[in-house]
Amino acid sequence: MKNIAIMGASGHCKVVAEIALENGYDNIVFVDLNPTIDMLGEYPVADEDTDLENFINDGYDFIVGIGDAKIRRKVQEKLIAKGANIVTLIHPSAVIAYDASIGLGSVVMAGVVVNPGTKIGSGCIINTSSSVDHDNTIGDYVHISVGAHTAGTVAIGDNTWLGIGAVVSNNLSICADCIIGAGAVVVKNIIKPGTYVGVPAAKID
């Protein structure tokens, strides 16, 4: 039996569970802090306070299914400190270049394309039908949302969220701790943390 514990109990976690199933896991459990529900879909929800250590000791694999980057980082680092076995999940329909690298604890969802020379950090979410073109450098705990696209030679800093349908033009960099709004088009380097929206993307806070 192949066992995995998914940290969190949200809609995003259900998508992660589906990818785990596609990766051959036949025993899936969600682990949440003080859960108010016993089941999420067809899978049980365990209490982090009482059950986490048991899953670690029983040799479960772990993935963090939490959307918020800072919380995802905190939970993954906690698991690593406890000696949990963190895995990376890639949907079978994703197209990953032979020389691309994907960091520990990242999830690559259905229909994603990751092109040659790209490096994706730890704890990232590369969401459904998004694409990351050649020679990108994607930092840790980045979320590239559904249908978002980066052109060639793009760099994205840690904890940044690229919203649904956002586009980043080639040869650009986005610093850490940014939110790029849904449908935004980035056409110049972003060097200050904040929220950017519109076409072209402009800072609003």
N, C-alpha and C positions, 0 to 999 in steps of 0.2 A: 504494500500500500504506500502511495506517495502522498505525504501530508503537507499542507501549507496553512499558516495562520496569516490572515490579512488584517492589518491594524486599521481600525475604523469600521463604521457601519452606516455607510451612506450609499446614494445612488452610484457614485463613482466606484465605490468598493464592489458593487455588483458587476460592473464592467471588468474590473480587475479579476474577479472570481471567474468570469467567463473565459478570460485569457488563461488563467491558471488551469481551468478545465481543458482547454485546447492544448496545454503543455503537459498533459498527462497526470495532473493531480486528481486523485479520486476521493480524497478526504479534505474538505475545505471548511474552515471555520473563521468567522470574523471575531476580532477581539476589540472591545471598546471600553473606554473608561466609564464605569458606572452605567452600563447599558440599561435602557428602559424597555427594550424589546428582547425577546428570546430568540426570534428568528428574523432573518432578512432574506426574503425570497425563500429558497429551499434550504438555506444554510443556517446553522446555529450561530448565535451571538454569545460569546463568552465574556466574562468580566475580567478586565485587565488586572484589577487589584488582586483577585483571587486565583486566576487561572494562567496568567502569563508565564510564570516560572515553570509551571508544569509542562507547557508546550515547548519551552526551551529545553528543559531536561529530557523530554521525550524525542528530541531531535527533529522537531518540525522545521520546515523552511518558513521564512518570513518575508513579507512584502508590506510596505506601508501604502495604504489606499486613501490617504488624506490629501485633499486638494490644496490647502493652505501651505505655502512653501516653508514658512518658518516653523509651523507645527510639524510638518513632514520631516524636516531636518532634525528637530528635537527628538521626535519619536525614533527615527532611524538611528541617531547617535546613541540614544538610550539602549536600543536593542543591541547595537554593536558592543557597547560597554558591558552588557550582560552576557555576551558570548553567543548571541543568537546567529543563526545561519541566514544571512540576507541573500536573496536571489534577485535576478533580473528576469522579467517576463517580456517575451516578444510574441505578438500574435502571428500565427503561421502565414497570414496573408500579407504581412509587412515585407517590403523589399529592402534588404539591408546590404549595402556594398561590402565586398569581401574584406576591405581594409578599414571599414568604419569600426569605431570602438564605442561601446555603451557601458556606462558605469554601473556600479553596484546599486541595486535597489530601484533601478529605472524600469518604467513600464512603457512599452511601445505597442500601440493599439492597431486595430484593423485598418488596412489600407494605407499605412504610412510608407513613405519612401525616404530612405536615408542614403545619400549618394557618397561616392568615394572621397576618402581623405577626411571625413568628418569625425569629430570626437565629441561624444555626449557624456556629460558628467554623471555623478551619482544622484540617485533620488529624483530623477527627472520624469516628467510625464510628456510623452510625445503622442498627442491625442489623435483620434480617428481621422483618417484621410488628410493628415497634414504632411508636409514635405520639408526636408532639410537638405539643401543642395550641397554641392561638393565643397570640401575644405572648410566647413563650418567648425567653430569651436563653441560648444554649448556648455555653460557652466553647471555647477551643482544646483539641484532643486529648482531647475527651470521648468516651466509648464508651457509647452507649445500647444495651443488649443485646437479644437476641431477645425479642420480646413484652413489652418494658418500655413504660411509658406515663407521660407527664407531662401534668398538667392545665394549664389556662390560667394565663398570667402566672407561669411558673416560671423561675428563674435557676439555672444550674448552672455552677460554676467550672471552670477549666482542669484537665485531667488526671483528672477524676472519672470513675469507672466505675459505671454503673447496671446492676446485675446482671439476669439473666434473669427476666422477669416482675415486676420491681419496679415500684412505682407511687409517683408524687409528687403529692400533693394540690395544689390550686390556690393561687396567690399565695404560694408558698414559695420559699426560696433554699437552695441547697446550696453550701458553699464549695469552693474548689479542693482537689485531692488527697484525695478521699474515695473509699471503696469502699462502695457500697450493695448489700447481699447479695441473692441471688436470692429473689424473692418478698417482699422487704421493702416496707413501706408507710410512706412518709415523710409525717408529719402536722404537723410543725413545722420551723422553720428549723434548718439544720445550720450551725453557725458555727465548728466546730473540725475540722481534718482528722482522718481516722481511718476505721475500718471500722464500719459500722452494719448491724445485722441485725434481723429480726423484725417483728412487727405489734403495736404501732407500732415503727418502727425505733429501735433504741437502740445507743449506742456500746459496742463491746466491746474496743477498744484505742485 
